[in-house]
Every structure is written in C-alpha cells, then in structure tokens.
C-alpha cells in the first residue's frame, strides 16, 4: 500500500492548502520573534545609554539588570533569562543586521538565524560579517538549519582573520558545567569544554561501559575463583555510561587538581531533601523534593534519609501547610533554618535559585534599625541582593513571609513563600454530613 495513493483530489488539495498555511504561519512567527529581539535590543541600548549619561562605573551592568527585571516581572519569567535574551538580541541586531532583517522578513527562521550567527561569531569586523551574511543567507533560505550550520562554518572560515588556535583560546574561556531539572526525579548535567578532552572522556566512559558489559556477559566463561552474578545486568550501553560517569564524579579523586594533602579528594557531594514523614515511614507516596527544586521518588529519599547524619524537622500546619516551627535533633542556628525552610528559594519574583545558594537579606537594613527577625529577613540570591541595594527596585514586608516588590516604573509584584512539600489533611464531607 502506497501512502496517500488513495487520497481524493479534494484531500490532496486540502493537504496543499494546509502546507501553504503552515509555511505562512512559520514566516509570521519568525517575523514576530525578530520583532521581539528588536524590542529587547532597544531595552539593552536604553540601559547602556542611561549608564553612559550618568557615568556609571559598572558600564551599564546594573542598569541592564534593572531593565531586565522590569521586563521579566511583567512577563512572569526569570530576569536572568530576560537579560541573557537582551544581550543575545542586541548582539544579533548590532553584529548581524542582515540576518536579523532576513528573519524579520520571514525569509529565514529563528533556528536559521541562530546557526548563521553562531558560525560567524568570531568574525572580526562589520565588513567581514556583512560579506559572510550576504553569502550564507541565500543558502539559508532554501536549506534546513542543520545543513546551513555546516555550510555556514565553511563559509565563515573564508573571512576569519584569526587562526583556529587563537579562536580556541578564546572559546576555552566559556567552559562550564550546568544542571537542568527535567522532571520525574531526573536532572541533566551539561558540560562545555575543549573537544579533545570531552570526546576523550566520553570515549573512556564508553570503553568502561563496554568492559563492564563484557565482564558480566552470561556467555563469558567464569574462572574458578569467580561466582555467577546473582542477576543479569540488563542496562543499555547508554545507561551504563551514565551510571559510570556519576560514580566517577561522586567518588573519584580529581588527580589533576588535588593537592598533596588530598583536600579535594575528601570533598563529598551533598544535597538537601525535604520529605513528608508519612512518606518517610512508607505510609504515603508523596514525592520528596531535592534542594527545594525538583521531585525525588520516595525510595531514593528513604535511602538518603537512612544514610544522613542529621535532619531538620519542619513542623507545618496540617491544613494550610504553612511553616509553624523548625527544629533539629542536633543544635544549630534556629532562625536560619526557619528562613531556609520558609523561603526555599530566592524571594525576588520569578527567581528560582535555591535558598542554600542565597544570602539572608535584611529587607529594612540593620544599619538603619531593621530588626534581625523572621519578618524582616528573606533569602536573596547574590544577583537580586545587589539589585535591591543598587537599583530603584524596593521591597516591603507584608507579614507572613509575603513581600511586595515595587519596580522602577511603579508596578508592584507580590512574592509569597512557596508551598511546603508536606502532607495536609482535609475534612471528609461524607463524615460531616448529618445522619
């Protein structure tokens, strides 16, 4: 049977019309995305102009943060994300105006624009970037982003004024590691580094995974001193590779960086788990939470609890879930534990930084008479701590851990403590019903 061979003429015409509509919608989306980038670029330029007029010593960084926070709270997204988008948009608009114009006209998509700009990132001057863009844009209008990316890198090399060695030294400065929570108790660990080292590490993991697989293969002959494995290991190569990578990162010593006294080898990874006691004792299946950010399955939470030296106990209201008190089986700073349990994250609107990575801030400064008490304290990540003190953003406690933030243009955003990872109880209407 041949696909669509039995389609009627009307059905074929309908498919053609749908295809044309889809193409037109995609062009419109690309144009709107370019328009959004233009607005973000203007916002970035506005921040720099304000800083230049006032002679700010930070070259506009705080002004850019302030504008990004204004945009972000209005859009209900992270201001870090918005500031990054502002910088990216300004870079594209200023360095590759021909690419931005082509996207705005719907001739290429945002994906095409991204690969073209990335390939020409290190071109040294406006003239070479313009010449490069003029050559690659016609190709981008008729090919997929994947194909355009390969061709763009080839075309960009014709206009490079610096050697690959020089460019690699610059690119090495961007090496980093990051995490991204993806749900269901799973998180991605990303790493950007020199290609030779990253591919070497990946190949080593692959060889280790294959060696484990071969060693545990049921077809392999067992020596006299070995005992059969109790259960066959049915992990895939990718699963073995991931398990080995985490095993090495959590238990292996960084031989290339450690000191003679084994300072780094003694460091162990730590996490913070919040889990309802009913889940802990196996009477409930409410997920635990890791670092106040992502769900963790109860079985994992119980294993961690069994190996923990001590726990913070958070007492919550059985109906509302609000924090009533925090204590610990071992003595410690009660107020800090209470704030950490209450806030869980940075208290600036839209920010998701975990409280363990934040500063504890006096909303009314202690130097001006602000009390060091729960109602005047809250967690702020370093970025928003600095923003609060060095921009027109202002915060006012409303009681109960609720804070009202006022933006530079006068908009007010209320930030409430996130709900606790706890179990609450409600009355059963059937029980209360009269007989």
Secondary structure, 3 states (H helix, E strand, C coil): CCCCCCCCHHHHHHHHHHHHHHHHHHHHHHHHHHHHHHHHHHHHHHHHHHHHHHCCCCCCHHHHHHHHHHHHHHHCCCHHHHHHHHHHHHHHHHHCHHHHHHHHCCCCCHHHHHHHHHHCCCCCCHHHHHHHHHHHHHHHCCCCHHHHHHHHHHHHHCCCCCCHHHHHHHHHCCCEEEEEEEECCEEEEEEECCHHHHHHHHHHHHHHHHHHHHHCCCCCCCCCCCCCCCCCCCCCHHHHHHHHHHHHHHHCCCCCCCCCCCCCCCCCCCCCEECCHHHHCCCCCCCEEECCCEEECHHHHHHHHHHCCCCEEEEECCCCCCEEEEEECCCCCHHHHHHHHHHCECCCCCCCCEHHHCEEEECCCHHHCCCCCHHHEEEECHHHHHHHHHCCCEEEEEECCEEEEECCCCCEEEECCCCCCCCCCCCCHHHHCCC
